[in-house]
């Protein structure tokens, strides 16, 4: 890992190109069904720009909130990272998330960032994955809350409400089960020991990984619960972007408007296409086709994709590139580690 440094981190051009092409294709298909591009452009001239910039503010502000989700867990294992650095790194990680399938590419960058700041790779991996599971728990809770309290539902959505509720509940049970298995179950660890030997590097790595989970969910359970709360707040701030855009279209009453925004937001998470291209557009078409005229629906979809996809990729890509050059020019903190590493030196298998 020391030899690779930032030079091994390359801008994922293939993912970016695939994501943009798929997104543009999705927009073309949707526009072909709902409105002509010329009608959408005319509608854009009448859309209040204040709503667009307000939505963008919430999407970018969510990065700073999300950084504190990881910050709660890094403090629990003895590492303090400034809040603004976490916000910056989450912005770059968001860029990678948008150009990789299933929105899963940002975690590796956060792990590398924590590694550079002196955290063992096993510990960093446990912190990031535990934080990711906590974030998904928060998302499942928000989805369950929203779609269990909606007073009314659009015609295109009403038939799927029970499916969404049971899906969120089932997902929540699976996530909690994964946490319990990693933290409490010894069988998977014993199986690995039997295959590779208890003294192997992989075995030591797994022991450190599980020990970190036990620290987070045992002695520092309060930190982990706060992490889930912060993740819940992150999703509220992030989905306010869609809420504000829908407000510019005067669609629905406020509570339902936010619920629809949540629905648009969760669709890309489970999409195998980078950036979830097409998933949100399909949901928007099914839910809003009876609420907004074709040109207004096309305008909303275009603005939505710009706020949550195009601009975050441009801004996050700039941050990611800046970090690459900065890391290439500065030494790795791990090379100068002394006694302030929380874990024993013999457990660090990445030297």
C-alpha positions in Angstrom: 0.0 0.0 0.0 2.9 2.3 0.8 4.3 1.9 -2.7 1.1 2.6 -4.5 0.3 6.0 -2.8 -2.0 8.2 -4.8 -0.5 7.2 -8.1 -2.6 4.1 -8.1 -5.8 6.1 -7.8 -6.8 7.0 -11.3 -9.9 8.9 -12.5 -12.4 6.2 -13.5 -13.0 7.6 -17.0 -14.8 4.4 -18.2 -17.3 4.7 -15.3 -17.8 8.4 -16.0 -18.4 7.8 -19.7 -20.8 4.9 -19.1 -22.7 6.8 -16.5 -23.1 9.9 -18.6 -24.1 7.9 -21.7 -26.7 5.8 -19.8 -28.0 9.0 -18.1 -28.4 10.8 -21.4 -30.0 7.7 -23.0 -32.5 7.6 -20.1 -33.3 11.2 -20.6 -33.8 10.8 -24.3 -36.2 7.8 -23.8 -38.2 9.7 -21.2 -38.4 12.9 -23.2 -39.5 10.8 -26.2 -42.5 9.7 -24.1 -43.4 12.9 -22.3 -42.4 15.9 -24.2 -40.3 17.4 -27.1 -36.9 18.7 -26.1 -37.9 22.2 -27.5 -40.9 22.2 -25.2 -38.7 21.4 -22.2 -36.3 24.2 -23.1 -39.2 26.7 -23.2 -40.5 25.4 -19.9 -37.0 25.8 -18.3 -37.1 29.5 -19.1 -40.2 29.8 -16.8 -38.8 27.6 -14.0 -37.8 29.7 -10.9 -34.0 29.5 -10.7 -34.1 30.0 -7.0 -35.5 26.5 -6.5 -32.7 25.0 -8.7 -29.9 26.7 -6.6 -31.8 25.9 -3.4 -31.9 22.2 -4.4 -28.2 22.3 -5.3 -27.4 23.8 -1.9 -29.0 20.9 0.0 -27.3 18.3 -2.1 -23.8 19.8 -1.5 -24.5 20.6 2.1 -25.4 16.9 2.6 -21.7 16.1 2.0 -20.7 17.9 5.2 -23.4 16.2 7.2 -22.4 12.8 5.8 -18.8 13.4 6.8 -19.8 13.5 10.4 -21.3 10.0 10.1 -17.7 8.7 9.6 -16.4 11.2 12.1 -18.4 9.7 14.9 -16.8 6.3 14.3 -13.2 7.5 13.7 -13.4 9.2 17.1 -14.6 6.0 18.7 -11.4 4.1 17.6 -9.2 7.0 18.7 -8.7 9.0 15.5 -9.8 12.6 15.2 -10.3 14.0 11.8 -11.4 17.6 11.2 -15.0 18.0 10.1 -14.1 20.0 7.0 -11.7 17.3 5.8 -14.4 14.7 6.2 -16.8 16.9 4.2 -14.2 17.2 1.4 -13.4 13.5 1.3 -17.1 12.6 1.2 -17.5 15.0 -1.7 -14.8 13.1 -3.6 -16.3 9.8 -2.5 -19.7 10.9 -3.8 -18.1 11.4 -7.2 -16.9 7.8 -7.2 -20.2 6.6 -5.9 -22.0 8.2 -8.8 -19.8 6.6 -11.5 -19.8 3.0 -10.1 -22.6 0.4 -10.0 -24.8 0.1 -7.0 -23.5 3.4 -5.7 -20.6 1.6 -4.0 -17.4 3.1 -5.2 -16.8 5.8 -2.6 -16.0 3.6 0.3 -12.6 2.5 -0.9 -11.5 6.2 -1.2 -12.6 6.9 2.4 -10.7 3.8 3.6 -7.5 5.0 1.8 -7.9 8.4 3.3 -8.2 7.0 6.8 -5.2 4.7 6.1 -3.1 7.8 5.1 -4.0 9.4 8.4 -2.6 6.5 10.4 -5.4 4.0 10.7 -4.8 0.3 10.0 -6.5 -0.9 6.9 -8.6 -3.5 8.8 -9.8 -0.9 11.2 -10.5 1.6 8.5 -12.4 -1.0 6.5 -14.5 -1.8 9.6 -15.2 1.8 10.3 -16.3 2.5 6.7 -18.4 -0.6 6.3 -20.0 -0.2 9.7 -20.7 3.4 8.8 -22.2 2.3 5.5 -24.4 -0.2 7.2 -25.5 2.5 9.6 -26.3 4.7 6.7 -28.4 2.0 5.1 -30.2 1.4 8.4 -31.0 5.1 8.5 -32.3 5.0 4.9 -34.5 2.0 5.6 -35.9 3.7 8.7 -36.6 6.9 6.8 -38.3 5.0 3.9 -40.4 3.0 6.4 -41.4 6.2 8.3 -42.2 8.2 5.2 -44.3 5.5 3.4 -46.1 4.5 6.6 -47.3 8.1 7.3 -48.3 9.4 3.9 -51.9 10.7 4.1 -52.4 10.1 0.4 -50.4 8.7 -2.5 -50.3 9.4 -6.3 -52.2 6.9 -8.4 -48.9 5.6 -9.9 -47.5 5.0 -6.4 -50.4 3.8 -4.3 -50.3 0.2 -5.6 -46.6 -0.1 -4.6 -46.8 1.3 -1.1 -47.1 -2.0 0.7 -44.2 -3.4 -1.4 -42.1 -0.4 -0.4 -42.9 -0.7 3.3 -42.2 -4.5 3.4 -39.1 -4.0 1.3 -37.8 -1.4 3.7 -38.6 -3.5 6.8 -37.0 -6.6 5.3 -33.9 -4.6 4.3 -33.7 -3.3 7.9 -33.8 -6.8 9.3 -31.1 -8.0 6.9 -28.8 -5.1 7.8 -29.2 -5.6 11.6 -28.6 -9.3 11.0 -25.4 -8.6 9.1 -24.1 -6.4 12.0 -24.9 -9.2 14.5 -23.2 -11.8 12.4 -20.0 -9.8 11.9 -19.9 -8.7 15.6 -21.0 -11.9 17.5 -20.6 -14.9 15.3 -17.3 -16.8 15.5 -18.0 -19.5 12.9 -17.0 -17.5 9.8 -13.7 -16.6 11.6 -13.1 -20.2 12.6 -13.8 -21.4 9.1 -11.1 -19.0 7.8 -8.6 -20.1 10.4 -9.2 -23.7 9.4 -8.6 -22.8 5.8 -5.6 -20.4 6.1 -4.3 -20.9 9.6 -4.8 -18.8 12.7 -1.4 -17.2 12.3 -1.8 -16.0 8.7 -2.0 -12.3 7.8 -5.6 -12.8 6.6 -6.6 -14.3 9.9 -5.0 -11.4 11.9 -6.7 -8.9 9.6 -10.1 -10.5 10.2 -9.5 -10.5 13.9 -8.7 -6.8 13.9 -11.7 -6.2 11.6 -14.1 -8.0 14.0 -12.5 -6.4 17.1 -13.2 -3.0 15.6 -16.9 -3.9 15.1 -17.1 -5.2 18.7 -15.6 -1.9 19.9 -18.1 0.2 17.9 -21.1 -1.9 18.8 -20.1 -2.6 22.4 -18.0 -0.1 24.3 -18.9 2.7 21.9 -22.4 1.8 21.0 -23.5 5.4 21.7 -21.2 6.6 19.0 -22.7 4.1 16.6 -26.2 5.1 17.4 -25.3 8.8 16.9 -23.7 7.7 13.5 -27.1 6.3 12.5 -28.9 9.5 13.6 -26.4 11.6 11.6 -27.0 9.4 8.6 -30.7 9.9 9.0 -30.2 13.7 9.0 -27.9 13.3 6.0 -30.7 11.7 4.0 -33.2 14.3 5.1 -30.9 17.1 3.9 -30.0 15.3 0.7 -33.6 14.6 -0.3 -34.5 18.1 0.4 -32.9 18.7 -3.0 -35.7 16.8 -4.8 -38.3 18.4 -2.4 -37.2 21.9 -3.4 -37.2 21.0 -7.2 -40.8 19.6 -6.8 -41.8 22.8 -5.0 -40.8 24.8 -8.0 -43.3 22.7 -10.0 -46.0 23.1 -7.3 -46.4 19.3 -7.2 -48.3 17.8 -4.2 -48.6 18.9 -0.6 -45.4 19.2 1.4 -45.3 15.8 3.2 -46.1 13.8 0.1 -43.7 16.0 -1.9 -40.8 14.9 0.4 -42.0 11.3 0.3 -41.8 11.3 -3.5 -38.3 12.9 -3.2 -37.3 10.0 -1.0 -38.6 7.6 -3.5 -36.6 9.2 -6.3 -33.5 9.1 -4.1 -33.6 5.4 -3.1 -34.1 4.1 -6.6 -30.5 4.6 -7.8 -29.0 2.9 -4.7 -30.1 -0.5 -6.0 -29.4 0.1 -9.6 -26.4 -1.7 -11.3 -26.0 1.1 -13.7 -23.5 3.8 -12.6 -25.3 6.7 -11.0 -28.6 4.8 -11.1 -29.2 6.3 -14.6 -32.8 5.6 -15.6 -34.0 4.4 -12.2 -35.1 7.8 -10.9 -36.4 8.8 -14.4 -38.6 5.7 -14.5 -40.0 6.4 -11.0 -40.6 10.0 -11.9 -42.5 9.0 -15.1 -44.7 6.5 -13.2 -45.4 8.8 -10.3 -45.7 12.2 -11.9 -47.2 11.5 -15.3 -50.7 12.2 -14.0 -49.6 15.3 -12.0 -47.4 17.3 -14.3 -47.9 18.1 -18.0 -45.3 16.5 -20.3 -43.1 19.5 -20.6 -43.1 20.2 -16.9 -42.3 16.6 -16.1 -39.4 16.7 -18.6 -38.2 19.9 -17.0 -38.2 18.3 -13.6 -36.4 15.2 -14.7 -33.7 17.3 -16.4 -33.2 19.5 -13.4 -33.2 16.5 -11.0 -30.5 14.7 -13.0 -28.5 17.9 -13.2 -28.7 18.6 -9.4 -28.1 15.1 -8.1 -25.8 13.7 -10.9 -24.2 16.0 -13.4 -23.1 18.9 -11.1 -22.0 16.6 -8.2 -19.9 14.6 -10.7 -18.2 17.8 -11.9 -17.7 19.2 -8.5 -16.8 15.9 -6.8 -14.5 15.0 -9.7 -12.6 18.3 -9.3 -12.2 17.5 -5.6 -11.1 13.9 -6.3 -8.5 15.1 -8.8 -7.2 17.8 -6.4 -6.8 15.1 -3.7 -4.9 12.8 -6.1 -2.3 15.6 -6.8 -2.1 16.6 -3.2 -1.6 13.0 -2.0 1.1 12.5 -4.6 2.9 15.5 -3.4 2.7 14.9 0.4 4.1 12.0 2.4 1.9 9.3 3.8 1.3 9.9 7.5 1.8 6.2 8.2 5.5 6.4 7.3 5.9 8.7 10.4 3.7 6.9 12.9 4.9 6.6 16.4 3.0 5.5 19.5 -0.3 7.2 18.8 -1.6 4.3 16.8 -4.5 2.8 18.7 -3.9 -0.8 17.5 -0.8 -2.9 18.2 1.9 -2.6 15.6 2.0 -6.4 15.0 -1.6 -6.2 13.9 -0.8 -3.9 11.0 -0.3 -6.2 8.0 0.0 -3.5 5.4 3.6 -2.4 5.8 
